[in-house]
Amino acid sequence: MAKLNLSANINDPDGFYSELLKAHEGLSKDESDGLNARLILLLANHVGDRETLSEALTAARGKGEAK
């Protein structure tokens, strides 16, 4: 059973996107990649559920809808 929510679910998505871009301002490619990696790990820890995280990986790779 799918647990991953693929529907829009962020309050103020434009504001979040702007904040995300601002967080990367002035960073080198390596620093930006590091920020992304840390953010992913923080959010993955927050989600916590391995099945949901596996579904997210599948969806992010573009292999169809999460199952």
Residue, then its C-alpha position, 0 to 999 in steps of 0.5 A: m500500500a502506497k504511503l507516499n503523498l504525491s499531491a501538492n502538500i506544502n503551505d506557500p510552495d512559492g515561498f518555500y521554493s524561494e527560500l530553497l533557492k536563497a539557501h543556495e546563493g553564493l555556494s559552490k557546486d560542491e557546497s550546494d550538493g552538500l546542502n542538498a544531501r544534508l536536507i535530504l537526510l534531515l527530511a528522510n529522518h523526519v519521515g522515518d518510515r522506510e517503505t515511504l522513503s523507498e517509494a520516494l526514491t522510486a518516484a524521484r527516479g521517474k520509474g512511474e508511480a510509487k507502488 
